[in-house]
Amino acid sequence: MRVNCEAVLVMAHEVGARFQRRGRGCMVLMGSIVGFQGIAGAANYAATKAYVLALGQALQREMGHQGVDVLTLAPGPTNTGFGGRAGMDVSDGASAAEVVSAALRRLPRGGAMFPGPRAKLLGYGTQLLPRSLRSRLIGQAMAKMAARPTPASVSG
């Protein structure tokens, strides 16, 4: 909660105020595709990412007319090193460079986006489903990533 919510809020408040004073700027908040529904086995993580998504949407509306753009990313599996530490195989996910490139192309426009093909498929492809079904499908996808041995555990 302190890292995923409180730190994001404090930083957005401080940076946002500076951008507002100068009349321009861009903030990128890191949400997650799991922030759109609760996920069994990752309930707190999904809830904190829902907070980031809601915060980003609200800040874009509050500050967008003042020249401050707020972009909230909702990536799917991304190769950042986190997966290995969490015991998850995200080797078929987007690279960090792909996520960053997509975000930079989207700036300075704000809003929320699903960077990368897999995130788009999981994000846009499930939007019309009932929330309970979406939660189950995304949860199953996460469970499969956790069930596969990580490349580090296979080779070591």
C-alpha positions in Angstrom: 0.0 0.0 0.0 2.8 2.4 0.8 4.7 1.8 -2.4 1.8 1.2 -4.8 -0.6 3.9 -3.4 1.0 6.3 -1.0 4.2 6.8 -2.9 2.4 7.3 -6.2 0.0 9.8 -4.6 2.8 11.8 -2.9 4.9 11.9 -6.1 1.9 12.8 -8.3 1.0 15.6 -5.9 4.5 17.1 -5.8 5.3 16.7 -9.5 1.8 17.7 -10.5 1.9 20.9 -8.5 5.2 21.9 -10.2 3.8 21.1 -13.6 0.7 23.2 -12.9 2.7 26.2 -11.8 4.7 26.1 -15.0 1.6 25.3 -17.1 2.9 22.2 -18.8 4.2 18.7 -18.1 3.6 15.0 -18.5 3.2 12.3 -15.8 3.2 8.6 -16.4 1.6 6.4 -13.8 2.2 2.7 -13.8 -1.0 0.8 -13.4 -1.7 -2.8 -14.4 -4.2 -4.7 -16.4 -5.2 -6.4 -13.2 -6.4 -3.0 -11.9 -9.6 -3.4 -13.8 -10.8 -6.3 -11.8 -10.1 -8.2 -8.6 -7.7 -11.2 -8.9 -7.7 -14.1 -6.6 -4.2 -14.7 -5.3 -3.3 -11.1 -6.1 -6.1 -9.2 -4.4 -4.1 -6.5 -2.7 -1.9 -5.9 -5.8 -5.0 -5.6 -8.1 -6.6 -3.2 -5.6 -3.6 -1.0 -5.5 -3.4 -0.9 -9.3 -7.1 0.0 -9.4 -6.2 2.9 -7.2 -3.5 4.0 -9.6 -5.8 3.8 -12.6 -8.5 5.8 -10.8 -6.0 8.4 -9.6 -4.6 8.8 -13.1 -8.0 9.2 -14.7 -9.0 11.8 -12.1 -5.7 13.7 -12.4 -5.9 13.8 -16.2 -9.4 15.5 -15.9 -8.2 17.8 -13.1 -5.0 19.0 -14.7 -5.4 18.3 -18.4 -6.9 21.7 -19.1 -3.9 23.3 -17.3 -1.4 21.8 -19.8 -0.5 18.8 -17.6 -1.0 15.4 -19.2 -1.4 12.3 -17.1 -0.9 8.9 -18.8 -1.7 5.8 -16.9 -0.3 2.6 -18.3 -2.0 -0.7 -17.9 0.4 -3.3 -19.2 0.0 -7.0 -19.2 3.0 -9.3 -18.5 6.2 -7.3 -18.9 9.8 -8.5 -18.7 11.3 -6.3 -16.0 12.8 -8.8 -13.6 9.8 -8.6 -11.3 8.4 -11.9 -12.7 11.5 -13.8 -11.8 11.5 -12.4 -8.2 7.8 -13.2 -7.9 8.3 -16.8 -9.3 6.3 -16.0 -12.5 7.3 -16.7 -16.1 6.6 -13.6 -18.1 9.1 -14.4 -20.8 6.4 -14.2 -23.5 5.3 -10.7 -22.2 6.3 -7.3 -23.6 9.7 -6.0 -23.1 10.2 -3.0 -20.9 11.5 -1.1 -24.0 8.2 -1.9 -25.9 6.1 -0.5 -23.0 8.2 2.6 -22.7 8.1 3.2 -26.5 4.3 2.8 -26.5 4.1 5.3 -23.7 6.3 7.9 -25.4 4.4 7.6 -28.6 1.2 8.3 -26.6 2.6 11.4 -24.9 1.7 14.2 -24.6 -1.9 12.9 -24.8 -3.0 11.6 -21.4 -5.6 8.9 -20.5 -5.1 5.2 -20.0 -3.6 2.7 -22.4 -2.7 -0.9 -22.8 0.8 -0.9 -24.1 1.8 -4.0 -26.2 -0.1 -6.6 -28.2 -0.8 -9.0 -25.3 -2.0 -6.1 -23.0 -4.3 -4.9 -25.8 -5.7 -8.4 -26.2 -6.3 -8.9 -22.5 -7.5 -5.4 -21.9 -9.7 -4.6 -24.9 -10.6 -8.2 -25.5 -12.2 -8.6 -22.1 -13.8 -5.2 -21.6 -17.2 -6.3 -22.7 -17.2 -9.4 -20.4 -18.9 -9.3 -17.0 -16.5 -8.3 -14.3 -16.7 -11.7 -12.6 -15.7 -13.5 -15.8 -13.0 -11.0 -16.6 -11.6 -11.5 -13.1 -11.6 -15.3 -13.5 -9.9 -15.2 -17.0 -7.2 -12.7 -16.0 -6.7 -14.7 -12.7 -6.3 -17.9 -14.7 -3.7 -16.3 -16.9 -1.7 -15.1 -13.9 -2.0 -18.5 -12.3 -0.5 -20.1 -15.5 2.4 -17.7 -15.4 3.0 -18.6 -11.7 2.7 -22.3 -12.3 5.4 -22.4 -15.0 9.0 -22.7 -13.9 10.9 -19.5 -14.3 13.9 -19.6 -16.7 16.2 -19.0 -13.7 14.8 -22.1 -11.9 15.0 -24.2 -15.0 18.6 -23.4 -15.7 19.8 -23.2 -12.1 
